[in-house]
């Protein structure tokens, strides 16, 4: 599947939706509370995510991930886990730094994170075989 290129902040919002429950509707205020941002900020981001077809919004203002959104965030989650774990366990970054750096790499404009993840997985494979 070709991943929709998202910025680090868009990935952060999608991850929050995923963590709150990918199969349920979510209120703007729930996302705002988790991310510690204003409801207008969430509304603005949700408009962008709807344009990509990643979320829908019902007549009551509740948002939910589409199938495309679930697949997209699932792919980003896999890569996030590889990057985060490598930075935390191998590079010994603290949890917050590992999280921030993983998201920054995933949202980079050159979209090189998939290749980096493959390299890390190859490194781990070699370490297990050594």
C-alpha atoms as one frame of an Amber mdcrd trajectory, in Angstrom:
protein
   0.000   0.000   0.000   1.270   3.446  -0.898   1.231   5.535   2.277  -0.305
   8.974   2.230   2.551  11.362   3.095   1.660  13.136   6.328   3.491  15.701
   8.427   4.671  14.841  11.925   1.749  16.735  13.479  -0.789  15.019  11.208
   0.671  11.661  12.221   0.410  12.686  15.884  -3.304  13.470  15.466  -3.939
  10.199  13.617  -2.113   8.242  16.322  -4.317   9.860  18.989  -7.456   8.908
  17.062  -6.100   5.372  16.740  -5.279   5.176  20.447  -8.699   6.533  21.443
 -10.310   3.789  19.381 -10.099   3.411  15.633 -13.619   1.959  15.414 -15.469
   4.546  17.455 -16.477   8.147  17.006 -14.393  10.732  18.823 -15.184  14.259
  19.996 -12.870  17.157  19.172 -12.570  17.845  22.888 -11.184  14.345  23.534
  -8.379  14.873  21.037  -7.750  18.429  22.268  -7.411  17.141  25.829  -4.933
  14.395  24.904  -2.789  16.680  22.744  -3.195  19.711  25.046  -4.297  21.918
  22.160  -7.401  24.026  21.511 -10.577  22.643  19.947 -10.181  25.057  16.991
  -6.728  23.551  16.355  -8.242  20.068  16.305 -11.046  21.252  14.033  -8.549
  22.740  11.582  -6.473  19.552  11.507  -9.545  17.356  11.126 -10.562  19.400
   8.075  -7.204  18.524   6.483  -7.471  14.866   7.443 -11.000  14.719   5.975
  -9.649  16.140   2.701  -7.216  13.212   2.559 -10.085  10.792   3.166  -8.590
   9.600   6.464 -11.503  10.561   8.711 -15.197  11.345   8.434 -17.388  13.544
  10.561 -21.049  12.920  11.348 -23.838  15.473  11.722 -23.168  15.710  15.485
 -19.540  16.693  14.953 -18.045  13.360  15.974 -15.137  12.102  13.888 -14.131
   8.583  12.991 -11.309   7.025  10.990 -12.112   5.673   7.545 -10.728   2.349
   6.334  -8.019   4.314   4.510  -7.272   6.153   7.744  -6.960   2.891   9.680
  -4.619   1.402   7.079  -2.554   4.577   6.902  -2.150   4.954  10.667  -1.408
   1.225  10.929   1.519   1.590   8.527   2.788   4.653  10.354   2.436   2.811
  13.687   4.652  -0.043  12.471   7.361   2.380  11.408   6.958   4.464  14.555
   7.528   1.398  16.743  10.713   0.458  14.858  12.121   3.990  15.077  11.034
   4.613  18.662  12.356   1.280  19.932  15.688   1.727  18.155  16.150   5.227
  19.533  15.187   4.192  23.055  16.950   0.816  23.293  19.972   1.204  21.020
  20.654   4.942  21.060  19.489   5.251  24.713  17.380   8.349  24.156  14.873
   9.103  26.874  11.267   8.236  26.112  10.147  11.745  25.150  13.131  12.339
  22.861  12.654   8.948  21.205   8.941   9.682  20.629   9.566  13.166  19.233
  12.389  12.039  16.959  10.403   9.068  15.647   7.500  11.356  14.706   9.830
  13.932  13.168  11.441  11.282  10.965   8.074   9.838   9.942   6.820  13.274
   8.944   9.957  14.427   7.155   9.493  15.925   3.706  11.801  13.450   1.995
   9.774  10.497   3.350  12.869   8.386   3.969  11.525   6.740   7.149  10.482
   3.490   5.397  14.014   2.986   4.111  15.453   3.839   7.531  13.102   1.314
   9.167  14.243  -1.376   6.741  17.858  -0.586   7.618  17.135  -0.802  11.346
  15.299  -4.100  10.921  18.262  -5.426   8.903  20.611  -4.271  11.689  18.524
  -6.093  14.308  18.497  -9.251  12.187  22.292  -9.169  11.941  22.580  -8.616
  15.707  20.362 -11.638  16.404  22.442 -13.806  14.086  25.771 -12.692  15.590
